[in-house]
Amino acid sequence: MSGDALGAGGFADAPYAVQGELFVSDDMRAPRHGYRGSVASKVAGITYRQLDYWARRRILEPSITPSRGSGSRRLYSFKDVVMLAVSKRLLDAGVNLQNVTAAVVFLERRSTAQLEHVTIMCDGEHVHECTTSDQMLDLLQSGKAMFAVSVGSLWHQIERALEGEDHVDLTDDSPDDEA
């Protein structure tokens, strides 16, 4: 099978895993915008309570500013919001939390730009990453029922949704809009 399985037992290396890049990728640069939990949960389609649970359980923590105790504010990156939305879609499809967590760990290893070209497919037991239509076709031809999440489509939806939302401008350490 061509798609990489993302089961809880381990991860297969993707064909484009990068080691020791010569040039700085987008994810190696600091994010330009951060989003408060209220914005991240709204755009991802989850409740703030669920967002808080995932952060406290370390299922999906904010990559810009994690919670440092009572009263601290979490700050989520664009990539974090995409991964929250993917997690929501997987859970809605009946994928168990263990496999959702495995998918999150896998997606964290990808750059934001790479996420734009990924489709996550689930067969009820395993989560698979597909970056080509041939990989998706191989999984569909297995005869198993499949559920797919186009991470790239969510990437674009979230990009549009965040355009009008409050954010913290991280380029000069001053808030654009306080949430």
Stockholm file with secondary structure:
# STOCKHOLM 1.0

chainA/1-179         MSGDALGAGGFADAPYAVQGELFVSDDMRAPRHGYRGSVASKVAGITYRQLDYWARRRILEPSITPSRGSGSRRLYSFKDVVMLAVSKRLLDAGVNLQNVTAAVVFLERRSTAQLEHVTIMCDGEHVHECTTSDQMLDLLQSGKAMFAVSVGSLWHQIERALEGEDHVDLTDDSPDDEA
#=GR chainA/1-179 SS CCSEECCTTCCCCCTTCCCSCSSCCGGGSCCSEEEEHHHHHHHHTCCHHHHHHHHHTTSSCCSSBCCCSTTCCCEECHHHHHHHHHHHHHHHTTCCHHHHHHHHHHHHTSCHHHHTTCEEEECSSCEEEECSHHHHHHHHTTCSCCEEEEHHHHHHHHHHHHHTSCCEETTTTEESSCC
#=GC SS_cons         CCSEECCTTCCCCCTTCCCSCSSCCGGGSCCSEEEEHHHHHHHHTCCHHHHHHHHHTTSSCCSSBCCCSTTCCCEECHHHHHHHHHHHHHHHTTCCHHHHHHHHHHHHTSCHHHHTTCEEEECSSCEEEECSHHHHHHHHTTCSCCEEEEHHHHHHHHHHHHHTSCCEETTTTEESSCC
//
